[in-house]
């Protein structure tokens, strides 16, 4: 039985607003790894990344979790997440593509159904796809369940924000399943990332200070610009007297080509961003200021 996969999964469009009205439903956004799944109905399980690359080798614990499921030939859409007991927590040691340890604390959260008993149902309204999915998994297991569907978006956002969860997805109940982001059916609103990071290097452009290289939880998370002239002058003096070596075991090809002065004495800065990407980098970071402070 042929169940063709999308070239890319349907993705929500980032929006600062929450659409409201009787035609909208809302789901919690889990801080995990997007993972469509194809079940052949005979205990065969195939996991895929959001780029539709095979992921069985990366997440064998999720393959084992899904093998006993008897729901017929199906294609599920969901994400693999880690729940730390308080909130979903994107830990790269558990969820990164280089992870090696078998981890039974990982969970699989489902939110859509693309094929039902071999039938392609992507053209059906989301509310019907969701109803079929929920009927296949009527009971919530600790590590395998369907994400709840809510009908009061602002109330769900307040709940998520109060508990410092990642965000919510707003879905038009009549929407078909559309690949990628070329649609106006799904929208995501995320809690802003606000952290105190270590400045471990200064990136130069034309031999002048351009941006700050950042470290957070002992890993590279990108670089941030937005320095005023006074800060650049202070940094030029500081990096001349505090030269050090790269603190990271490896660098991306782009960073290897960059002109960076590494610092022997890191210092803290406050940064905000839209999110951490799947590769662990800050998306659209902005410099707030220098020194430590409370994270939120």
Buried (B, 14 or more C-beta within 10 A) or exposed (E): EEBEBBEBBBBBBBBEEBBEEEEBBBBBBBBBBBBBBBBBBEEEBBBBBBEEEEBEEBBBBBBEBBEEBEBBBBBBBBBBBBBEEEEBBBBBEBBBBEBEEEBEEBBBBBBBBBBBEBBBBBEBBBBBBBEBBBEBBEEEEEBBBBBEBBEBBEEBBEBBBEEEBBBBBBBBBEBBBBBEBEBEBBBBBBBEBBBBBBBBBBBBEEEEBBBBBBBBEEEBBBBBEEBEEEBEEEBBEBBEEBEBEBBBEEBEEEBEEBEBBBBEEBBBBBBBBBBBEBEBBBEEBBBBEBEEBEEE
